[in-house]
């Protein structure tokens, strides 16, 4: 039974038939196929929902913006950090919209914020299955979906409130729609693909465009229509992409700056500057004005750049468990396709996944600016798809000796690489790497054997799949069993070089685990210091403002640059006093510090200087005006100051003025200034 058949039935029978179709699937497929897919999706749902509450507010930077969006529709539209619309987050708001709608529907909580991420993860797994299944077998598609679901960084980011989950979903949708266009040559599918990329831009800006050359190239090469029509379709898709991405940008740029929030992450209150600077080409060159740390080619704060970057330190354990094998079997897959016709949709599927994987991996390998290990979640769908398709093609041609040799080689690479990655976390399940090595050796030996009946084939497949997935599955289970909070998170157990949960030696640390000159044990410059150990403009060598003033009451705050701490009930009680009489119950340097107080009280807290404390929002004059008009009740010490890296020193000037003008009190170790007294 097909969907068309269901629609032709009388209304009383339509619901029952639709239910049977969901459970059974098409009548021309095996009876086990649809239940197997539903089982995969159910297992993925359980895995991603398991222990979800342990993440709390996850990234409080975004959770505070979600909270603001549940209170004020203007904050919802712009992605403001607070409901009084002082400043936005340093990303477009598309991912915030989904979380804020969920929080409006179910009430603000950790679960309501993170539930959309889980749903996006399950849908992405389903999409990878559907993309592969259109031209390959059900077992191949199921393996692709399972490989994605069990990728450690996928389990991390589909349970976390960063924009990456939505970005990956939209990019996967763009691949699906492009494939449908390749199959039929109908323009509507390509237009939908363009719309998905445009929405991806409203999620994480230029990263969404990495996949554009792949989508356009595969469609132009493989669509079964004339080259003139293919070109016209692509220009149409470009137009749709510009509209779907540009409508929000146009509104933000055309609205007077005085009547909208400051664009966080920019130095000139411009979303275009944010797009092409801090979140754009600055990520490639490392020249990110106002960023948290220094970049640059070679070795910088964010680790070494180069072709091996994705295999080093904590990054390898996020996503690369099956990457060596995927590269080998993908090349072999293209060889097996040989000189098939231009419009072969099977080759187009592999080209879409392989191109996405390759171009994203190269961009991540050589970008000199801010780079976090969790970015690699963008590699998970194309890696899973490429591996499944390439492996299935090799399996179908296993009668040929060279194919068996390639298959065994891929398995050996997988086993040895898993052994190496597990060795990075030497204190965690030390026995597992030997199990993986044994399974890998057994699978490789069986893959070399010629066809000898169904039983041997079944055993070979079982040992190969278990040997390939057991290590990343263990990492994934460890990931969902632990809590992940803050701005820098990583999947799996702590390894040398980790900057996330349970981190060890980040980039820039010495071999002994001690920081180099001018750096803290976290691998970052001291509070208020530049990467070279010198103070930014307007600060002393101790990271303090001039004349002994403390930046936000340094040493008396509860949070830091990369994560807000817990807020005591005594501090919350103080901040909540007469809160409705003020636009902001408090102000604090840095978005994460402000987010902690805002989430604890439920009232707007001004994030002075944005994420890094280096945006000129507000200026000292503006802040004085707010104080004079009674719009801000308290100034709360942050205990830290983000380095400016060429950004504004307005936050330091504000902190110095507050410390010189008002009297500090201490509540549970937190320095608070009453700006009304």
Secondary structure, 3 states (H helix, E strand, C coil): CCHHHHHHCCHHHHHHHHHHHHHHCCCCCCHHHHHHHHHHHHHHHHHHHCCHHHHCCCCHHHHHHHHHHHHCHHHHHHCECCCCCCEECCCCCHHHHHHHHHHHHHCCCHHHHHHHHHHHHHHHHHHHHHHHHCCCCHHHHHHHHHHHHCCHHHHHHCCCCCCHHHHHHHHHHHHHHHHHHHHHCCHHHHHHHHHHHHHHHHHHHHHHHHHHHHHHHHHHHHCCCCHHHHHHHHHHHHHHHHHHHHHHHHHHHHCCHHHCCECCCCCCCCHHHHHHHHHHHHHHHCCCCCCCCCCCCCEECCEECCCCHHHCHHHHHHHHHHHHHHHHHHHHHHHHHCCCCCCCHHHHHHHHHHHHHHHHHHHHHHCCCCCCHHHHHHHHHHHHHHHHHHHHHHHHCCCCHHHHHHHHHHHHHHHHHHHHHHHHCCCCCCCHHHHHHHHHHHHHHHHHCCCCCHHHHHHHHHHHHHHHHHHHHHHHHHHHHCCCCCCCCCCCCCCCCCCCCCCCCCCCECCCCCECCCECCCCCECCCECCCCCECCCECCCCCECCCCCCCCCCCCCCCCCCCCCCCHHHHHHHHCCHHHCCEEEEEECHHHHHHHHHHHCCCEEEECCCCCCCCCCCHHHHHHHHHCCCEEEEECCCCCCCCCCCCCHHHHHHHHHHHHCCEEEECCEEEEECCC
